Amino acid sequence: MRKVDSKGRLFLGRCYAGRTVYVVEVGGGLVVTRDRDLAERARALGVKALLEVYYRLLDLVGEPAAEDIERAVEEAVWRDVSSTPRS
């Protein structure tokens, strides 16, 4: 998770320092890539391209377990209803 500062900047990490990246807003999310063709497809295809990227990520890291998804949803819901971190 990354936090956007008051000027709208997002820190991606040193591996992106000095590099050109393409940022495309798709379906309420952002696609950040160094691949210009992928950025163009994301812009042109919208949500379909976002799903393509998501599926490529799943191929790379594997599908999350049901327990991981449930925990992430539970934490997101908790964050929405409370400003106190859950222990």
N, C-alpha and C positions, 0 to 999 in steps of 0.2 A: 504494500500500500504506500502511496506517495501523497504528500499534501501539496496543494497548490498555494503559493504565497499570495500576498495581497495584490500583487501586480499581475497575477495570472500565470506566473512561471512555475514550471514543474521540473524538479531535479531528477534526471534519469540515471545519473551515475557517470563516473569517469570514463567508462568505455565509449560513451557517446561524445566526449569532449572534443570540440573542433571538427566534428563530423556533420555532414548534412543529413537530416532526417526528414521524412515526410509525415505529416500529421493530418489525418482525415477523420472528420466527425461522422460516425455512422451509427444510426439507431440509438442515440443517446450515449454512445461510448466513443472512445478515441482509438484509432489504429495508428501506432507509431512504428515506422519501418524505415530501413535504409534502402529498400527496394522500390525504385520509382514505379516500375510496372505494377507491383502489388498495390501501391498507393493509388494509381490511376484506376485499377480495377475496383478497388474499394470505393472510390468516389463514384464510379460509373454504375456499379452494381448494388451499392448500398448494403443492406443487411445480408444479402446473399454472399457478398465478399467477406463480411465479418464472420459469417459461419464457416466459410472456407478457411480463413485464418485460424479459427477456433478448432476446426477438425485437424488442421496441420499440427497445431499445438498438442492436441490429444495424441496424435500419432507419435509425436516426439516424447512426451512425458507420460503418456498412458492416461487412461480414464480414471477420474477420482472415484474412490469407494463411496458407497451410499452413506456411510457414517461421516465421511469428510464433508459431503454435501449438506447433510442434516446439521452438522456442527456449524458450518459457514452460514446457513440460513438462520439458525438459532442466534448466532452472534450478531448478524445483521439486524434481526428483529429486535434484539436486546438493545443494540446501539440506537435504534430509532425511538425506543420508549424510555431510555434512561441515559443520563449523562455520566452515570457512575459505571466504571468498568466492572464487568462481572468477574468474580474470582473463581 
